[in-house]
Each structure stands twice: as C-alpha cells, then as structure tokens.
Amino acid sequence: MDNQTIYALSTVYGKSGVAVVRISGSRALDAVAAMTNISAGSIKPRYAYFADIKNKAGQLLDKAVVLYFKAPASFTGEDIVEFQIHGSRAVISSVLESLSGLPEFRLAEPGEFSKRAFFNHKMDLTEAEGLADLIDSETAAQQKYALRQMEGGLKDLYENWRRELLDILAHLEAYIDFPDEELPADIIDNIQNTVFKIKEDIEKHLNNNTAGERLRDGFRVVIIGEPNAGKSSLLNAVAKREAVIVSDIAGTTRDAIDIHLDIDGYPVIFTDTAGLREAAGIIEQKGIAMALDKARDADIVVCLFDCLKNIPQEFDLITENKKIYVANKSDKLTDEQKISLQNAGFLLISAKYNQGIDRLLKAIGAKIKDKFAAGSAALITRQRYREALRNAVNYLQEFNFTKEIELSAEDIRMACREIGKITGRIEVDEVLDKIFGSFCIGK
C-alpha cells in the first residue's frame, strides 16, 4: 500500500440530487485548502461546512457540504474528507479533475478504501466482505446477514477458535524449547479435549448445507414433471409475466429457464425444465438429462403433476426432504377429489387460473427458513471460508501425542494459519487483490 492520497466518487455516477466524493490519506486536508475557503488548519472533525468548491484557476465548480474525519477515527483509519456535491455529470467530472491535479493525489483503485481500512486494522477480511455483501444485497435476508457479518459475527467465532489453538501452540512450543521438562498429564488431557472440541465445532459449522453461500447467490428451486403438467404455466404464474412459452405441444421446453424472485426476503432462482418422458429426439433427451441434474443439485424441487394422472416414477429419484408435491389443474377436480389429494399431503394449484400459487410460495419460504434454523447463526458466506475450515479440520484430525512433539505443534500451527486466512490475521497478500477487486471504486 503506497502513501498517496486517494479519491473517488463513492456514490453512483450519473444524475442525482447529491453525490459524495471521498478523499483518504495524509494529504486529504490539502483538498480543503486548495479547493475551498475553509481554513484547513482549524477545521473541526465531524462538523459540516457549507462551502464553495473551486478549481485551481478559482472557477466556481459547485456549492457543497464538506466533512472531515480525523485519523484514526475514520472508515479507513486515515484522514478522510468528503465533498457532498450536486450529482450532475458535469459537477462530478470537474471536481474529480481538480483533485487529480493536486500533488500526490490519485484516483482510488476498486475496493481501495476498504483495503486501507483492513491494513489499518479497522476491519478484518470477513467484515470487509460483509460490507461488500451489504452493498450488493437485494433482499431483506441478504441485508440482515450481511450486517451481522459486517459487525463481526464471523470474525468473533473464528478468532475465538484461533486464540484457543494459539494457547495450545504456546504450551507445545514451551515444551519444545525445554525438552527436559515433561508436559503435565492434566495439560495433555486439556489440550486433547480442546482440540477435539474445536474440531467438532468447526465440523458442525461446516454442516449448514451451504446456506450462507445460497443466501448470497440464491436458493435453487427446480420445477420437474411430465410434458404438459403445467411447469411453464406455473413459472409464468410465479413470475407474474409471460417468462416462458406455454404450449400444448409436448417437448416445447428443452432448456432450463431461470427466473429470479424474492420470497420472504430470501433470493430464489426458479428453474423450469424439460418434461420427463421417453424422449424421441436427441436434443429433448439432453434436456431431460439436464432437468434431472438440476433437480439433484437443487435446494428445493417442485414435483409438479397433472392431478388427473398418476405421479411420475421419476420423482422417486429426488431426495425426499427436497421435494414439494404439487398437483396442478385442480380446477378440474371435484371437492371430494381435492380433499383426498390434500389428505395425501399434496399441495393443490391451478397455474392456468393462478390458484394456490401463494400457498406454494409460502411452502417454499418455509422450507428455506428451515434450512437456516438447522444451521448456525454465523453462516459461511464464501467458498474460501469453507475450504480453509476443511483444511483446519484435516490438520486437527492429524494432531496427536503419539508422534514427535514438533510435528504435533506443526499440525496446530497450520490449523491456526488456515483459520487466519479467513480473517486476514496472517500474510494473505495473494488473496487481497481478488477480494477487494470486487468492490466498487469508491468503497
């Protein structure tokens, strides 16, 4: 990280009432001195000033609110100045151009403000990635869990494990330094118990069915059934628009079609698939194979069937706890037939007449909430966390006192290192650029 002062637009570029230009670095107050009539030497932190913004030639660019956040009590841990200007393209461009002419000022790279906050110990990597998730959140649940992570929910959990392992490592290192002294039996028992408990806790944390990653990317709901069971009609009813072609001709849908929805605050991706039948053509056969693959990988499978026909045998290929059995075309049933199907545990809908769709969406929402109830409060939101934790478990599994003490200590050290990769408590330069590069420029 260089010592230059960085600046960037922290709001969306374009036409808006207000735009925020953020400046961070040791020379941030130079922008105040050069572009306003405010005395940079007497400016009060966290005090709003209304000032003219001018360029080097003294030309008025805008009238703006100016704020100063003194280091280290700022987002990045450095001096920060914010110009809250009017959000026209002309004003934004002229202010940024004026900043570019100041000595040792440069435009920030993607995610550089958050990267500096990390290097200045204002946040760890999980908190930084929680901030990124909050910026990208589109549903209430995504917002809730991103805030929880940004406030240190995951950091606290992982750092507790890491501190306990470091305590164990300290005992082992002491024994290595003084080999004439034997480890007391009670310390050996305590170490073994602690390692076993941490390994168990991490394994339990890993077994949350990837709920955290699904929360970021969307829960997969796949609709399967025979041709003309009403899959496409159901997808259109759920989407409340004509998202796919509906036809009486069997085999019309040959590819998987995705629709993105918000159900009870959770991001959901609905997928329509090819009808399950003995296919005549090679293309349709591939579509059916894809449908079954999608169903196996899905979080929830809507097993849709014509209520006047038998249930397809292919439904038996799907894991039971994923399935919701849905009988379509219920508008053709008598009251007695409806009661019979409902008593059998089937959910009745009529996709054509938009009946029962709300009940189906509630059932899907309930299944998603069950997945969260079954998992821990601290959700694994990224694959890199999962990989590091699996590696840590493997090292803890290898730990024992039957081999040389140096090798046992190395197992604990490597487990600490894997957990440290998640929070950034070790040298992880090789992953930083990838993490922060996904941010917008002014964050």
C-alpha positions as CSV (number, residue, x, y, z in Angstrom):
1,M,0.0,0.0,0.0
2,D,1.5,3.4,-1.1
3,N,1.3,6.6,0.9
4,Q,-0.5,8.6,-1.8
5,T,-3.8,10.3,-1.0
6,I,-6.7,8.6,-2.9
7,Y,-10.0,10.0,-4.0
8,A,-13.1,8.6,-5.7
9,L,-16.8,9.0,-6.3
10,S,-18.5,7.0,-3.5
11,T,-22.0,7.2,-5.0
12,V,-23.3,6.0,-8.3
13,Y,-22.1,8.1,-11.3
14,G,-24.9,9.9,-13.1
15,K,-27.7,12.3,-12.4
16,S,-28.7,12.6,-8.8
17,G,-29.5,15.2,-6.1
18,V,-26.3,14.5,-4.1
19,A,-23.0,12.8,-5.0
20,V,-20.3,12.1,-2.5
21,V,-16.6,12.4,-3.4
22,R,-14.4,10.7,-0.8
23,I,-10.7,11.6,-0.2
24,S,-8.4,9.5,2.1
25,G,-4.8,9.9,3.1
26,S,-2.3,12.0,4.9
27,R,-2.8,14.9,2.5
28,A,-6.6,14.8,2.5
29,L,-6.8,18.3,4.0
30,D,-4.8,19.7,1.1
31,A,-8.0,19.3,-0.9
32,V,-9.8,21.5,1.6
33,A,-7.1,24.1,1.4
34,A,-6.8,24.1,-2.4
35,M,-10.5,23.9,-3.3
36,T,-12.4,25.8,-0.6
37,N,-12.1,28.9,1.5
38,I,-12.2,26.8,4.7
39,S,-9.0,27.0,6.9
40,A,-7.6,23.5,6.8
41,G,-5.6,24.2,10.0
42,S,-8.7,24.9,12.1
43,I,-11.3,22.6,10.5
44,K,-13.3,20.7,13.1
45,P,-13.7,16.9,12.7
46,R,-17.2,15.7,12.1
47,Y,-18.5,19.2,11.6
48,A,-20.5,20.1,8.5
49,Y,-19.3,23.1,6.5
50,F,-21.1,24.7,3.5
51,A,-18.5,26.0,1.1
52,D,-17.8,26.9,-2.5
53,I,-15.8,24.3,-4.4
54,K,-13.3,25.9,-6.8
55,N,-10.7,24.7,-9.2
56,K,-7.0,25.8,-9.4
57,A,-8.0,28.8,-11.5
58,G,-10.5,29.9,-9.0
59,Q,-13.5,29.0,-11.1
60,L,-16.6,28.0,-9.1
61,L,-17.5,24.3,-9.6
62,D,-20.2,23.8,-7.0
63,K,-21.5,24.7,-3.6
64,A,-21.1,21.7,-1.3
65,V,-21.2,20.3,2.2
66,V,-17.6,19.5,3.4
67,L,-16.9,16.9,6.2
68,Y,-13.6,16.0,7.8
69,F,-12.9,12.7,9.7
70,K,-9.6,12.8,11.6
71,A,-7.4,9.7,11.7
72,P,-7.7,7.2,13.2
73,A,-11.4,7.7,13.9
74,S,-12.5,7.3,10.3
75,F,-13.5,4.5,7.9
76,T,-10.0,3.9,6.6
77,G,-8.1,4.9,9.7
78,E,-6.6,7.8,7.7
79,D,-7.7,11.4,7.4
80,I,-10.8,11.5,5.3
81,V,-12.5,14.4,3.6
82,E,-15.9,14.2,1.9
83,F,-17.3,16.7,-0.6
84,Q,-21.1,16.2,-0.8
85,I,-21.7,17.9,-4.1
86,H,-24.7,18.1,-6.6
87,G,-24.9,14.9,-8.6
88,S,-24.7,16.1,-12.2
89,R,-22.1,14.6,-14.6
90,A,-20.5,18.0,-15.2
91,V,-20.1,18.8,-11.5
92,I,-18.7,15.3,-10.7
93,S,-16.3,15.3,-13.6
94,S,-15.0,18.8,-12.8
95,V,-14.4,18.1,-9.1
96,L,-12.6,14.8,-9.8
97,E,-10.5,16.6,-12.5
98,S,-9.5,19.2,-9.9
99,L,-8.5,16.6,-7.4
100,S,-6.3,14.8,-10.0
101,G,-4.2,18.0,-10.3
102,L,-3.2,18.0,-6.6
103,P,0.3,16.8,-5.7
104,E,0.4,13.1,-4.6
105,F,-3.3,12.6,-5.2
106,R,-4.5,9.7,-7.4
107,L,-7.8,8.0,-8.2
108,A,-8.6,5.1,-5.9
109,E,-8.5,1.5,-7.2
110,P,-11.5,-0.8,-6.8
111,G,-12.0,-1.5,-3.1
112,E,-9.0,0.5,-2.0
113,F,-10.8,2.4,0.7
114,S,-11.9,-0.8,2.3
115,K,-8.4,-2.3,1.7
116,R,-6.8,0.6,3.6
117,A,-9.3,0.1,6.4
118,F,-8.2,-3.6,6.6
119,F,-4.5,-2.7,6.7
120,N,-5.1,-0.1,9.3
121,H,-7.0,-2.7,11.5
122,K,-10.4,-1.0,11.2
123,M,-11.9,-4.3,10.0
124,D,-10.9,-7.9,9.2
125,L,-11.5,-9.7,5.9
126,T,-14.8,-11.2,7.0
127,E,-16.1,-7.7,8.0
128,A,-14.8,-6.3,4.7
129,E,-16.6,-9.0,2.7
130,G,-19.7,-8.5,4.8
131,L,-19.6,-4.8,3.7
132,A,-19.3,-5.9,0.1
133,D,-22.4,-8.2,0.6
134,L,-24.3,-5.4,2.1
135,I,-23.6,-3.2,-0.9
136,D,-24.8,-6.0,-3.2
137,S,-27.8,-7.1,-1.1
138,E,-31.1,-7.2,-2.9
139,T,-33.4,-8.9,-0.3
140,A,-34.1,-8.4,3.4
141,A,-32.4,-11.6,4.4
142,Q,-29.2,-10.7,2.5
143,Q,-29.2,-7.3,4.2
144,K,-29.7,-8.9,7.6
145,Y,-26.9,-11.4,7.4
146,A,-24.5,-9.0,5.6
147,L,-24.9,-6.6,8.5
148,R,-24.3,-9.4,11.0
149,Q,-21.1,-10.3,9.3
150,M,-20.0,-6.7,8.9
151,E,-20.4,-6.2,12.6
152,G,-18.0,-9.1,13.3
153,G,-20.3,-12.1,13.7
154,L,-17.9,-14.4,11.8
155,K,-14.7,-12.7,13.0
156,D,-15.6,-13.3,16.6
157,L,-16.3,-17.0,16.0
158,Y,-13.1,-17.7,14.0
159,E,-10.9,-15.6,16.2
160,N,-12.0,-17.5,19.3
161,W,-11.0,-20.8,17.7
162,R,-7.7,-19.3,16.6
163,R,-6.9,-17.9,20.1
164,E,-7.6,-21.3,21.7
165,L,-5.3,-23.0,19.3
166,L,-2.6,-20.4,19.8
167,D,-2.8,-21.1,23.6
168,I,-2.2,-24.8,22.8
169,L,0.6,-23.9,20.5
170,A,2.3,-21.9,23.2
171,H,2.3,-24.9,25.5
172,L,3.8,-27.1,22.8
173,E,6.4,-24.6,21.9
174,A,7.4,-24.2,25.5
175,Y,7.9,-28.0,25.7
176,I,10.0,-27.9,22.5
177,D,12.2,-25.2,24.0
178,F,12.6,-27.1,27.3
179,P,12.6,-30.8,26.3
180,D,13.8,-31.8,29.8
181,E,10.5,-30.7,31.3
182,E,7.6,-33.1,30.7
183,L,4.1,-31.8,29.9
184,P,1.9,-32.4,33.0
185,A,-0.8,-35.1,32.4
186,D,-3.6,-32.6,33.1
187,I,-2.3,-30.2,30.4
188,I,-2.1,-33.0,27.9
189,D,-5.7,-34.0,28.7
190,N,-6.9,-30.4,28.4
191,I,-5.1,-29.9,25.1
192,Q,-6.6,-33.1,23.6
193,N,-10.1,-32.2,24.8
194,T,-9.8,-28.6,23.4
195,V,-8.6,-29.8,20.0
196,F,-11.4,-32.4,19.8
197,K,-14.0,-29.7,20.8
198,I,-12.7,-27.2,18.3
199,K,-12.6,-29.8,15.5
200,E,-16.2,-30.8,16.4
201,D,-17.4,-27.2,16.4
202,I,-15.8,-26.5,13.0
203,E,-17.3,-29.6,11.5
204,K,-20.7,-28.6,12.9
205,H,-20.3,-25.1,11.4
206,L,-19.4,-26.7,8.0
207,N,-22.5,-28.8,8.0
208,N,-25.0,-26.0,7.4
209,N,-25.9,-27.1,3.9
210,T,-24.1,-24.1,2.3
211,A,-27.0,-21.9,3.5
212,G,-24.7,-18.9,3.6
213,E,-23.5,-19.2,0.0
214,R,-27.1,-19.8,-1.1
215,L,-28.1,-16.6,0.6
216,R,-25.6,-14.7,-1.5
217,D,-26.2,-16.4,-4.8
218,G,-29.9,-17.5,-4.5
219,F,-31.7,-20.7,-3.4
220,R,-32.4,-23.1,-6.3
221,V,-36.0,-24.2,-6.8
222,V,-36.4,-26.5,-9.8
223,I,-39.7,-27.5,-11.3
224,I,-39.9,-31.0,-12.7
225,G,-42.7,-33.0,-14.2
226,E,-44.1,-34.7,-17.3
227,P,-44.8,-32.7,-20.5
228,N,-48.0,-30.6,-20.3
229,A,-48.1,-30.9,-16.5
230,G,-48.1,-27.1,-16.4
231,K,-44.5,-26.3,-15.5
232,S,-44.1,-23.3,-17.8
233,S,-47.6,-22.1,-16.8
234,L,-46.5,-22.3,-13.1
235,L,-43.3,-20.4,-13.8
236,N,-45.2,-17.7,-15.5
237,A,-47.7,-17.5,-12.6
238,V,-44.9,-17.2,-10.1
239,A,-43.1,-14.6,-12.2
240,K,-46.4,-12.7,-12.9
241,R,-45.4,-12.3,-16.5
242,E,-45.0,-14.4,-19.6
243,A,-41.5,-15.5,-19.0
244,V,-41.6,-18.7,-21.0
245,I,-43.7,-20.1,-23.9
246,V,-46.7,-22.2,-23.0
247,S,-47.9,-24.7,-25.5
248,D,-49.9,-27.9,-25.6
249,I,-47.2,-29.5,-27.8
250,A,-45.1,-31.8,-25.7
251,G,-41.4,-31.1,-25.5
252,T,-41.7,-27.3,-26.1
253,T,-39.3,-26.6,-23.2
254,R,-36.0,-28.2,-23.9
255,D,-33.5,-26.0,-21.9
256,A,-33.5,-24.9,-18.3
257,I,-35.0,-21.4,-17.8
258,D,-34.3,-19.3,-14.7
259,I,-36.4,-16.7,-13.0
260,H,-35.1,-14.7,-10.0
261,L,-37.5,-13.9,-7.2
262,D,-37.7,-12.6,-3.6
263,I,-39.6,-14.9,-1.3
264,D,-40.0,-13.7,2.3
265,G,-36.8,-11.8,1.9
266,Y,-34.7,-14.7,0.5
267,P,-33.3,-14.7,-3.0
268,V,-34.7,-17.6,-5.0
269,I,-34.0,-18.8,-8.5
270,F,-36.9,-20.7,-10.1
271,T,-35.9,-23.1,-12.9
272,D,-38.3,-24.5,-15.5
273,T,-37.1,-27.8,-17.1
274,A,-37.8,-30.1,-19.9
275,G,-40.7,-32.6,-19.4
276,L,-39.8,-36.0,-18.1
277,R,-40.8,-38.7,-20.7
278,E,-39.3,-41.2,-23.1
279,A,-37.9,-38.6,-25.5
280,A,-38.0,-39.1,-29.2
281,G,-35.1,-36.7,-30.2
282,I,-31.5,-36.4,-29.0
283,I,-32.0,-32.7,-28.1
284,E,-35.0,-33.5,-25.9
285,Q,-33.1,-36.4,-24.3
286,K,-30.4,-33.9,-23.3
287,G,-33.0,-31.5,-22.0
288,I,-34.4,-34.3,-19.8
289,A,-31.0,-35.3,-18.5
290,M,-30.3,-31.7,-17.7
291,A,-33.6,-31.5,-15.8
292,L,-32.7,-34.4,-13.6
293,D,-29.2,-33.0,-12.9
294,K,-30.7,-29.6,-12.0
295,A,-33.2,-31.3,-9.6
296,R,-30.4,-33.3,-7.9
297,D,-28.4,-30.1,-7.4
298,A,-31.4,-28.0,-6.3
299,D,-32.3,-26.9,-2.8
300,I,-36.0,-27.5,-3.3
301,V,-37.7,-29.5,-6.1
302,V,-41.3,-28.8,-7.0
303,C,-42.6,-32.1,-8.2
304,L,-45.5,-31.0,-10.4
305,F,-48.0,-33.4,-11.9
306,D,-51.4,-33.4,-13.5
307,C,-53.9,-34.1,-10.7
308,L,-55.9,-36.3,-13.1
309,K,-52.9,-38.5,-13.9
310,N,-50.6,-40.8,-11.9
311,I,-47.5,-39.4,-10.2
312,P,-44.4,-39.9,-12.4
313,Q,-41.9,-42.5,-11.2
314,E,-39.0,-40.2,-11.9
315,F,-39.9,-38.2,-8.7
316,D,-38.5,-41.1,-6.7
317,L,-35.0,-40.2,-7.9
318,I,-35.1,-37.0,-5.9
319,T,-34.1,-36.8,-2.3
320,E,-37.2,-36.8,-0.2
321,N,-36.5,-33.7,2.0
322,K,-36.1,-31.5,-1.1
323,K,-39.5,-32.3,-2.6
324,I,-42.8,-30.4,-2.6
325,Y,-45.5,-32.5,-4.3
326,V,-47.8,-30.1,-6.3
327,A,-51.0,-31.3,-8.0
328,N,-51.8,-28.9,-10.9
329,K,-55.1,-28.3,-12.8
330,S,-57.1,-28.5,-9.5
331,D,-59.8,-26.5,-11.2
332,K,-60.9,-29.8,-12.9
333,L,-61.4,-31.6,-9.6
334,T,-64.5,-32.2,-7.5
335,D,-64.5,-31.1,-3.9
336,E,-64.2,-34.8,-2.8
337,Q,-61.1,-35.3,-5.1
338,K,-59.5,-32.1,-3.7
339,I,-59.9,-33.3,-0.1
340,S,-58.5,-36.7,-1.0
341,L,-55.3,-35.2,-2.5
342,Q,-54.8,-32.7,0.3
343,N,-55.1,-35.5,2.9
344,A,-52.4,-37.3,0.9
345,G,-50.1,-34.4,1.5
346,F,-50.3,-32.8,-1.9
347,L,-50.4,-29.0,-2.5
348,L,-53.2,-28.1,-5.0
349,I,-52.8,-25.4,-7.6
350,S,-54.2,-24.2,-10.9
351,A,-51.4,-22.5,-12.7
352,K,-53.7,-21.5,-15.5
353,Y,-56.1,-19.7,-13.2
354,N,-53.5,-18.5,-10.7
355,Q,-55.0,-20.5,-7.9
356,G,-52.9,-21.8,-4.9
357,I,-49.7,-20.0,-6.1
358,D,-49.4,-18.0,-2.8
359,R,-49.7,-21.3,-0.8
360,L,-46.9,-22.8,-2.9
361,L,-44.6,-19.8,-2.4
362,K,-45.3,-19.9,1.4
363,A,-44.4,-23.6,1.4
364,I,-41.1,-22.8,-0.4
365,G,-40.4,-19.9,2.0
366,A,-41.0,-22.2,5.0
367,K,-38.5,-24.8,3.6
368,I,-35.8,-22.2,3.1
369,K,-36.3,-20.9,6.7
370,D,-36.0,-24.4,8.0
371,K,-32.5,-24.6,6.3
372,F,-31.5,-21.5,8.3
373,A,-33.0,-22.8,11.5
374,A,-30.9,-26.0,11.1
375,G,-27.7,-24.1,10.5
376,S,-25.7,-21.9,12.9
377,A,-26.4,-18.2,13.4
378,A,-22.9,-17.5,11.8
379,L,-23.3,-18.6,8.2
380,I,-20.4,-19.5,5.9
381,T,-20.9,-17.0,3.0
382,R,-17.9,-17.8,0.8
383,Q,-16.3,-20.9,-0.6
384,R,-12.9,-19.8,0.5
385,Y,-14.0,-19.9,4.2
386,R,-15.3,-23.4,3.7
387,E,-12.0,-24.6,2.1
388,A,-9.9,-23.0,4.8
389,L,-12.1,-24.6,7.6
390,R,-11.9,-28.0,5.9
391,N,-8.1,-27.7,5.8
392,A,-8.1,-26.7,9.5
393,V,-10.2,-29.8,10.4
394,N,-7.8,-32.0,8.5
395,Y,-4.8,-30.7,10.5
396,L,-6.6,-31.1,13.8
397,Q,-7.5,-34.6,12.8
398,E,-3.8,-35.4,12.3
399,F,-2.9,-33.9,15.7
400,N,-1.9,-36.4,18.4
401,F,0.8,-37.0,21.1
402,T,2.0,-40.3,19.6
403,K,4.3,-38.6,17.1
404,E,7.2,-36.2,17.7
405,I,6.1,-33.1,19.5
406,E,7.4,-30.8,16.7
407,L,5.1,-32.5,14.2
408,S,2.1,-32.1,16.6
409,A,2.9,-28.5,17.1
410,E,3.1,-28.0,13.3
411,D,-0.5,-29.5,13.0
412,I,-1.8,-26.9,15.4
413,R,0.2,-24.1,13.7
414,M,-1.2,-25.0,10.3
415,A,-4.7,-25.2,11.6
416,C,-4.2,-21.6,13.1
417,R,-2.9,-20.5,9.7
418,E,-5.9,-21.8,7.8
419,I,-8.3,-20.0,10.1
420,G,-6.1,-16.9,9.9
421,K,-6.5,-17.0,6.1
422,I,-10.2,-16.2,6.6
423,T,-9.9,-13.2,8.8
424,G,-6.6,-11.9,7.4
425,R,-4.5,-12.4,10.6
426,I,-1.7,-13.9,8.5
427,E,0.1,-12.8,5.4
428,V,-2.5,-13.3,2.7
429,D,-1.5,-10.7,0.0
430,E,-2.2,-13.2,-2.7
431,V,-6.0,-13.2,-1.9
432,L,-6.4,-9.5,-1.0
433,D,-6.5,-8.1,-4.6
434,K,-9.0,-10.7,-5.6
435,I,-11.3,-9.9,-2.6
436,F,-11.1,-6.1,-2.8
437,G,-11.2,-6.0,-6.6
438,S,-14.9,-7.0,-6.5
439,F,-15.8,-3.7,-4.7
440,C,-17.0,-0.6,-6.5
441,I,-14.4,2.2,-7.0
442,G,-15.5,4.5,-4.1
443,K,-15.8,1.8,-1.4
